[in-house]
């Protein structure tokens, strides 16, 4: 009779679901203090655009049963559980340009974007 002993497999640590840049955290802090007081930003992914998927942001009154709670830099956001595989490791930033301002996503899962930048695919 022979026995084989295997060393236990090391578990790889998963990256955080999402993180916020300093600019995104500051912008959300201002929104949470004023126009969106008492609400939380909920981030999801929906089918849209030429590449197939787009980020979906909305302010909600409370966490839903299908939401993951993420807190970074003292700011809490919600992530739709159905979008977690698409957003794993994503950093949300806030950019101000001469003609526009808004949240942008640095997503390591993206394989490409459409020409206008509105949608992406994984």
C-alpha positions as CSV (number, residue, x, y, z in Angstrom):
1,X,0.0,0.0,0.0
2,X,1.4,3.4,-1.0
3,X,0.3,6.8,0.1
4,X,1.0,10.0,-1.6
5,X,1.2,13.2,0.4
6,X,0.7,16.4,-1.4
7,X,1.5,19.8,0.0
8,X,-1.6,21.9,0.5
9,X,-2.2,24.2,-2.5
10,X,-1.4,27.8,-1.8
11,X,-4.5,30.0,-2.4
12,X,-3.9,33.0,-4.6
13,X,-5.2,36.2,-3.1
14,X,-7.8,37.8,-5.3
15,X,-7.5,41.5,-6.2
16,X,-10.0,43.8,-4.6
17,X,-13.3,43.9,-6.4
18,X,-12.9,47.6,-7.1
19,X,-10.8,50.5,-5.9
20,X,-11.2,54.2,-6.1
21,X,-8.6,56.8,-7.2
22,X,-8.2,59.8,-4.9
23,X,-10.0,61.9,-7.5
24,X,-13.0,59.5,-7.7
25,X,-13.2,59.3,-3.9
26,X,-13.1,63.1,-3.5
27,X,-15.8,63.5,-6.2
28,X,-18.1,60.9,-4.6
29,X,-17.5,62.5,-1.1
30,X,-18.8,65.8,-2.5
31,X,-21.8,64.1,-4.2
32,X,-22.6,62.1,-1.1
33,X,-22.5,65.3,1.0
34,X,-24.7,67.4,-1.3
35,X,-26.7,66.4,-4.3
36,X,-26.8,62.6,-3.5
37,X,-27.0,62.8,0.3
38,X,-28.3,59.6,1.9
39,X,-27.7,57.6,-1.3
40,X,-25.0,55.2,-2.6
41,X,-23.5,54.9,-6.0
42,X,-24.3,51.5,-7.6
43,X,-22.1,50.2,-10.4
44,X,-23.2,47.5,-12.8
45,X,-22.6,46.4,-16.4
46,X,-25.3,46.4,-19.1
47,X,-25.5,45.3,-22.7
48,X,-25.0,48.4,-24.8
49,X,-23.0,49.9,-27.6
50,X,-20.9,48.5,-30.4
51,X,-18.5,46.4,-28.2
52,X,-21.3,44.8,-26.2
53,X,-21.1,46.1,-22.6
54,X,-21.2,49.5,-20.8
55,X,-20.8,50.6,-17.3
56,X,-24.1,51.5,-15.6
57,X,-24.0,54.0,-12.7
58,X,-27.0,55.0,-10.6
59,X,-27.6,56.4,-7.2
60,X,-29.8,54.2,-4.9
61,X,-31.3,54.7,-1.5
62,X,-30.0,51.4,0.0
63,X,-28.1,48.2,-0.7
64,X,-30.1,45.6,-2.6
65,X,-29.9,41.8,-2.0
66,X,-27.8,41.5,-5.2
67,X,-25.2,44.2,-4.3
68,X,-21.7,43.8,-3.0
69,X,-20.5,46.5,-0.7
70,X,-17.1,48.0,-1.4
71,X,-15.4,50.6,0.8
72,X,-12.2,52.3,-0.2
73,X,-10.7,55.6,1.0
74,X,-13.6,55.9,3.4
75,X,-16.2,55.9,0.6
76,X,-18.7,53.1,0.1
77,X,-20.0,52.1,-3.3
78,X,-22.2,49.1,-4.3
79,X,-21.4,46.7,-7.1
80,X,-24.1,44.6,-8.8
81,X,-23.2,41.0,-8.0
82,X,-23.9,40.1,-11.7
83,X,-21.1,42.5,-12.7
84,X,-18.4,41.3,-10.3
85,X,-16.6,39.0,-12.8
86,X,-16.4,41.9,-15.3
87,X,-15.2,44.4,-12.7
88,X,-12.8,42.4,-10.6
89,X,-9.6,44.5,-10.1
90,X,-11.1,47.7,-11.7
91,X,-10.1,51.1,-10.5
92,X,-12.7,53.9,-10.8
93,X,-11.2,57.3,-11.5
94,X,-12.6,60.8,-12.1
95,X,-11.3,62.9,-15.0
96,X,-11.8,66.5,-15.8
97,X,-11.1,67.5,-19.4
98,X,-11.7,70.9,-21.1
99,X,-15.0,69.8,-22.6
100,X,-16.2,67.0,-20.2
101,X,-15.9,65.5,-16.7
102,X,-16.9,62.1,-15.4
103,X,-16.0,58.8,-13.9
104,X,-13.8,56.5,-16.0
105,X,-12.8,52.9,-15.4
106,X,-9.4,51.3,-15.6
107,X,-10.5,47.6,-16.0
108,X,-7.8,44.9,-16.4
109,X,-10.5,42.6,-17.8
110,X,-11.3,44.7,-20.8
111,X,-10.0,43.3,-24.1
112,X,-11.1,46.3,-26.2
113,X,-13.3,49.3,-26.5
114,X,-15.5,50.7,-29.3
115,X,-14.2,53.8,-31.2
116,X,-16.3,56.3,-29.2
117,X,-15.2,54.7,-25.9
118,X,-18.8,54.2,-24.6
119,X,-18.7,50.4,-24.5
120,X,-16.2,47.6,-24.0
121,X,-15.8,43.8,-24.3
122,X,-14.0,41.2,-22.2
